[in-house]
Amino acid sequence: VQLVESGGGSVQPGGSLKLSCSVSGLDGLEFSRNCVGWFRQAPGKEREGVAGVYIGSGIGSGSTYVADSVKGRFTVSQDPVRNTLYLQMNSLKPEDGAMYYCAAGPRGGWALCSAAGFKSAGFPYWGQGTQVTVS
């Protein structure tokens, strides 16, 4: 499984950025309960969940999770044809500045993509991160 983020950068408060994550290796029945999403970590702070999409089959397929801290400003989406996950970030604030990571939890099911389940411990696969600076 490989995840590669892009799209980070430096932006002024109130600006927008769109992050992309190219995902590969999640094919097959053994990976049919995929939750993919975004986390962020600022210096000196714990890694926190930002948003996720359940792309597995069955109940909950297509459902999304967005953290309260970014709700109404950030939107998570995925393009199944391009195997790419996106995070559209609008009205950025200085406190949104962090390293943003793409992560995949292939066996977590839709519960992993819920508000109660969206924890970094449930995601075994991670990208290298892309830096977002808001100042």
C-alpha positions as a printed Julia matrix, in Angstrom:
135×3 Matrix{Float64}:
   0.0    0.0     0.0
   1.37   3.39   -0.98
   0.03   6.85   -0.26
   1.59  10.0    -1.7
   0.38  13.47   -0.67
   0.77  16.7    -2.58
  -0.66  20.2    -2.63
   0.69  21.67    0.57
   2.17  25.13    0.73
   2.06  28.51    2.35
  -1.1   30.62    2.31
  -2.44  33.7     4.06
  -5.28  33.44    6.59
  -8.58  33.17    4.78
  -6.97  31.48    1.81
  -7.53  28.03    0.34
  -5.51  24.96   -0.51
  -6.41  21.59   -1.97
  -4.46  18.55   -0.88
  -4.3   15.37   -2.92
  -3.36  11.84   -1.94
  -2.63   9.22   -4.56
  -3.53   5.8    -3.17
  -2.38   2.47   -4.53
  -2.37  -1.11   -3.34
  -5.81  -1.19   -1.72
  -7.34  -3.59   -4.21
  -8.69  -7.0    -3.4
 -11.19  -8.51   -1.02
  -8.75  -8.35    1.86
  -8.94  -4.61    1.58
 -12.66  -4.25    1.0
 -13.4   -2.29    4.18
 -11.3    0.76    3.44
 -11.43   3.98    5.37
  -9.06   6.61    3.99
  -8.55  10.05    5.4
  -6.47  12.97    6.54
  -4.69  13.67    9.79
  -2.56  16.62   10.81
   0.13  17.27   13.35
   1.52  20.61   14.42
   4.83  20.93   16.29
   4.42  19.94   19.93
   0.89  18.68   19.43
  -0.68  15.27   19.04
  -1.74  14.0    15.66
  -5.43  14.69   15.12
  -7.97  13.39   12.68
  -9.26  15.91   10.15
 -11.53  14.11    7.7
 -12.14  10.72    6.14
 -14.13   8.79    3.58
 -15.32   5.2     3.81
 -14.61   3.77    0.36
 -15.32   0.16    1.29
 -18.33  -1.78    0.08
 -21.65  -2.35    1.76
 -23.23  -0.38    4.56
 -21.85   3.13    4.94
 -20.05   3.19    1.62
 -19.33   6.8     0.67
 -19.94   8.16    4.15
 -17.62  10.87    5.36
 -16.29  12.2     8.62
 -15.14  15.78    9.21
 -13.74  17.01   12.5
 -15.71  19.73   14.28
 -12.68  22.02   14.18
 -12.78  22.21   10.39
 -16.44  21.5     9.65
 -17.87  23.98    7.19
 -14.4   24.91    5.94
 -12.84  21.62    4.83
 -14.31  19.08    2.44
 -13.07  15.55    1.87
 -13.72  13.72   -1.37
 -12.34  10.92   -3.46
 -12.01  10.07   -7.13
 -12.26   6.3    -7.53
 -11.1    6.43  -11.14
  -7.88   8.22  -10.26
  -7.56   6.45   -6.87
  -7.06   9.85   -5.32
  -8.26  11.35   -2.06
  -8.7   15.12   -1.76
  -8.98  17.63    1.03
 -10.3   21.03    0.01
  -9.4   23.55    2.69
 -11.08  26.96    2.66
 -11.03  29.89    5.08
  -7.74  28.7     6.47
  -6.68  29.87    9.9
  -3.19  30.04   11.43
  -4.11  27.13   13.7
  -4.67  24.97   10.61
  -0.95  25.1     9.91
   0.52  21.6    10.32
   1.94  18.61    8.54
  -0.96  16.88    6.85
  -0.89  13.13    6.4
  -2.97  10.82    4.28
  -3.77   7.47    5.88
  -5.54   4.23    5.03
  -7.28   1.72    7.28
  -8.09  -1.13    4.9
  -9.91  -3.34    7.37
 -11.46  -0.79    9.67
 -14.9   -0.7     8.13
 -17.24   2.26    8.16
 -16.93   2.56   11.94
 -13.31   3.64   11.51
 -14.57   6.54    9.41
 -16.99   7.71   12.11
 -16.52  10.43   14.68
 -15.96   7.84   17.42
 -13.61   5.66   15.41
 -11.41   8.07   13.49
  -8.19   7.61   15.46
  -4.65   7.33   14.13
  -4.16   3.95   15.82
  -6.69   2.42   13.43
  -4.68   3.34   10.33
  -1.68   1.14    9.52
  -0.7    2.87    6.28
   0.56   6.46    6.04
   1.95   8.87    3.51
   5.03  10.99    4.07
   3.04  14.16    4.74
   2.71  17.57    3.12
   3.29  20.83    4.98
   0.61  23.49    5.25
   1.59  26.92    6.59
  -0.97  29.64    7.25
   0.5   33.04    8.09
